[in-house]
């Protein structure tokens, strides 16, 4: 077997059907603004019958006049569990990149290193794969950020109802309440991107131009960025808020009357019902006041939340979402996620990646703990990825480069 350079069409056709496909290993990713000045190679490992056995996108940057860095974003398109294949691919890749005068390769493989269920119990461990990488000379260089290690992913081939059944109680309640208020889901266009960005920009490290570039590049049938908006109709919101308040008020009065009738023998269950109803009534009262105010200010529907996704073959990746702070209690992002899941499940999508969570997600004092609770509420598994790996291609140049870097750091 040996490495050959693939045409874009060959690479695209192979990546579209591979089980390890991801939006980092795409032609579109190589065309992003951050990558346009890098040399890009689409490489494939072929057997004696010219059949592709593995492939990867490689981006090459000149770090210095004598040092070239190669990156394989999101790993390789390969069966990681097949040690013999990974070994051959690594050996042939080193030979090919040496001819390209590459000094070292960095990659972040996106296979499932460990899988935890929503109770945080380990249900799958693929640690042997990372050990195979170490055997082949790859070096563990850790993670670039605290958000590179874990994703929350829903994978379900049974039914969309089965997905919903696995949501936790709070997530279901937030979705149902939001729908009762009349929140509707709308697919946006590039014209809505700036409005969407203004909603989530405080939680993003990227500029508006980054998302504009992303949307212009990820615009094919197989890899496409899409915007969704949660809209609130003021009049519908007011009518439904009033109905919810009045219904709960009647329920509260009935409980109150029952307590008065059994004043000498009040059961704990009845008292708990009253406390819960009081709390719900207070919440609905506040919501009704909010609805009255909004209805007096706006006549048309208003955008209160947004979600941006990337479709990659049969996977939906939730890139980022957000809501207007003044409408926080309506839980628009819950409704957006559920609406998007329902829509794309009906179109054949079976994998829904809810995005990254902080490495210290279980720590309740961590400021990102609520983000973890929000995402895990949708019932997915927690996927732990392996660390970033470095493979030396040209040992003499790499050693000289690292010594020089070390000398500069000491001198400082």
N, C-alpha and C positions, 0 to 999 in steps of 0.2 A: 504494500500500500504506500501511497505517496500523496503529498499535498499539491493541489493545483489551484490556480486563481480562477474563480467562477465569474461568469457574467452576472449582472444584476438580476436578470430573469431567472437564471439557474439558482442563484442564492435565494431569491424570493420564493420560488416554487418549493424549494426544500424547507425553508424556514416556516412556511405556512402550514406544513403538515407535521412538523416535528413536535414531539411531546414537551420539549423544553423551550418552546417558542416564548418570546417575551418582547416587549416593545423596545428594549435596549438593543437586542440583536435583530434590528430591522434596517432596511435601506433608509427609511425615514429618519431614524436616530442619527445616522451618519451625516444627514443633510442639515441638522440643526445648526444655528448660528455659532454655537461654541465649538463645533466640529468642522466647519467648512475649510479651515486652513490646515487641517490635518490630512495626511495621506491616508486614504482608506483602501483596505484590501478585503475582498470577499473570498475567503479561502475554504476549500473543501478537501476532505480526505477521501480518496477513491481507491477501490480495490482493483484487482487484476482484470475485472470485467467492466471497469470504469463506472461502477455503482458508487454513489455517495454514501459514506458511512458516518460522516460527521462534518460540521462546518462551523465557521465563526466569522464575525465581522471584526476586523482589526483596525484600530486608529493609531497612527504613528505621529509623534511630535518630536521635533528637535529640541532637546533640553539644553544642549550646548553644541558647539561645532563638531564634537566627537561623540556625543551621547544621544542616542535615540530611544525614546520610551514608546512602547507599544501597549495599547489597552484593548482588552476584549470585554466590552461592556456587558454586564450581566452573564458572563461566562461563555461557555461553548454550547452549540447544539449537538449534544452527544449523550449517549447512555452512560451516565456517570457510574453506574453500578458495574459496568463491564470494564474491569481493570485492564485487561489485555488491550481493549480498544483505546482507552484513555492513555495507556502507556505508548502505544504506537502513534497516536495522534500527537502527544507531547514531543516525542522524539522527532517526528517529521516536521512539526511546527517549528521546533528549535532550528532545524537545518534550513528551513525556508526563511525564517526571520533573520538568521545569521547572514544569508545572502543579501537581505535588505538592509544590512548594517545596523540592525536593532541591538541595543545593549541589554534591555530587560523587558519583560512582559508583566503587566499587572492585570489581574482579573478578579471579579467578584461573582463566583458561581451562584446561580439562582436555583439550585436544587434544594429540596427540603432536608436540611441537616437534622432537625428534630421537629416533631409535631406534638403540640399540647392541645387537649380539648378545652372547652370553655370553663371547666373547673380547674384548669391549669395542671392536669394530670398528663404525664408523658405517655403518648400512645404510639409513637414511632421514633426510632433512633437509627440514623444512618451515619453514625460516627466513623464507620469503617471507610467510607468514601474519602473523608478528609485525611485519614491516615494513609490512604493510597496516594493522595496528592503529595503528602510529605515524603513518602518513599520515592516518589519520582523527582524530588528536588525542589518542589514548590515551598516557599517560605511564608509562614503566617505573618502578615503585617497589620493585623487588627482591623478595626472599622474606622471609616472616615468620620462618622458621626454617631451620636447616640440613637439615631433613628434608622440605622442601616441593618439592624439585626433581625427585627421581627415585623411580620405582617399579620393581619387578621383576614382569613380567607374562608369564604363559604363555597363549598363544593357539594352539589346535590343533584343526583340524576333521578330522584324519585318523583317529586312534583314541587311546584311553587308553594303549595299549601303546606308541604312538609318543611320547607324553609321557614315559613311564617310560624309554624308550630314550635320551632326551635328558638324563636326570639324569647327574650326574657319578659317578665310581666310588665316592667316599666316601659320597655320599648313598645310593646303592643299597646299599652295604655296611651302613650304619647302619640302614636300613629292614629289610633282611633279617635282621640280627642281632637287632634288637628283636622282630621277628615270631617268631623262633626261641625267644625267651625267653617268649613267650606274652602279649605286650602286646595288649590288645583296645581297640577304639574304641567309645565309648558316647555317644549323644546326650543331653545334659543338659536340664534344665528351669530355670525361674527359681529353683527351690529350690537349685540347684547353683551359682548365680552367686557367692555369697559365698565358697564354697570355691575356685572358679576364681579369683576376684579375689585371694585370699590367696596364690595361687601366682605371679601375675604383677604384683602391685602395686608391687614395687620398680622395675619398668621402666616403669610408667605414671605420667603426670603427673595423672591424673584420680582422683577418689574413687569409692568403691563406688556412691554415689548417682547418679553420672554414668552408669554402666553400667546401673543399674536403670532410670533414665529412658530410656536408649537402647533397652533391651529392651522397655519398655512401649509406646514409640512405634513402633519398627520391628517391627511385629507383623502386617503384612498379607501377602497372598499374594505380592505383587510385591516388597516390601521387608521383609525379615525378619532379625532378629538371632538367631543360634543359638549354643549352647554345645556343645562337644565335649570329652570327657574321655578320657584314656588311662589305663586301669586295669591293674594288675599283680596277678595271682593268685599269692600267695606259694608255694603248693605247686607250681604249674605252673612257676613261675620256677626253683624249686630242681631239679625233675626235669630240665628242659631245660638248665639250666646245667651239671648233672652230665654229661648226655649230650655236650654240646659239649666239656667239659673232657676226658672220657675218649676221645672221638674224636680230638681233637688230640694227646692224650698218645700214643696208638697211632701216629699219623702221625709224631710227633717221634721215637719210638723206632726206627721203620723208617729214618728219615733218619740217625739216629745210627749204626745198624748198617751202613748203606751207607758211611758215612764210615770206620768202623773197617775195613771190608773193603778200602777203597781208600786206606788211610792213606798210601801212598807216592805216590799220584797223585790227589789230591783236586781236583775241578774247582770252579771259582768258582761255577758255577750251583748245585751241591750245597751249598756253604757258605752261599750266600744263602738257599737253602731252609731250612737249619737255623736261621739267624738269624731269619728271618721266623716260623718255627714256634715258636722259643723265645719270641719276643715275644707271639705269639698265645696260647701256653700260659700265660704269665705273666698276661695279661689275663683269660683264662678262669678261672684259679686265683683271682684277686682277685674275680671275679664270683661264683664258687661260694661263696667265704667270705661275700660280701655276701648271697647267696641264703640261706645257712644262718642267718644272723643275722635276716634279715627273716622267714623262715619260723617262727623261734622267737618272734617278736614279734607277728605278725599271723596271724589265721586267715581273715579275709575279704579280698576284693580291696581294693586301696588305689589312690587317685588319685595319679598321679605327674606328670601333665602336662595341659595344657588349651589349647584354641584357640577363639577367638571369631571368628565370621564374620558378614558381612552379605550376604544374597542380594539382588541388585538385578537383576531380570529374568534375563538370561542370563549374569550375571557373579557370581563369588564373590569377595568382598573379605575377605582375612584381616586383621582389625582388630588383634588382638594375641594372642600365645601365650606360654606359659611352662612351666617344669618345676620340680619340687622339686630343689633343689641336690644333695641326697644321692643322687638317681637320675640325675644328669647323664650318666653313662656309658651309659645305656640309650637315649638319643636318642629320647625319646617324641614330641617335636614333629615329627621327621621322619616318624614313623609316622602321626601325626595328619594332617599335611598330605597325605600320600599317600592315606590312607584317605578324607579329605574330597574330594580330587580324583576318586578312583575313583567314589565315591558320586554326586557331582553331575554327573560326565561322563555317567553312565548315565541321568541325568534330563534331559539336553539342554543342560547348561551347558558353554560352550566357552572362557570367559575366566576365568582364575584370577589375581587380583591378590595377590601375596605381600606387598605393602606397601612402605613407604618404606625407602630406604637413605640414609646420610649423603652429603652432597655431595662429601666427600673420601674416597670409598669405596675408591679404589685405594691409598691410603697405608697401608702395612702397620703403621706406628706409630700410626695412628688407632685409638682404642679401639673404634670401630664397624666396623673392617675385618672382623672375624669374622662380624658380622651380615650384611655383604655376601656373604662367602664362603658362608655358610649358605644365603642366599636364592638366589644365582646357581647353587648346586649343583643346584637343581631345573630348570635348563635354560631359564629364561625369557629374554626380552629386557629390556634396561634402557631404560625410557621416561623421557626428559627432558621436563619440562613447561616452558612459558614462564613468565616472571616475572609477579608481580601487576601489574595495570594500573589506572591511575586516569584517569577521564574527568571533566573539569570540566563541570558542568551550568549553574551560575550563576556566571559569571566575576567580576563585581564583588564578590559576597559571598565567594567563594572567595579572591580576592586579599586582601581585608580580613582574613579569617580566618587566612591563612598569615602575613601581616605581624604580626598580633597574637601568634601562636604564636612567631614568630621573636623578637619584642621580649621576650616573657616568658623565652625561653631565654637571651637575652643578659643580661637583667637579673639572672638567677640567677647 
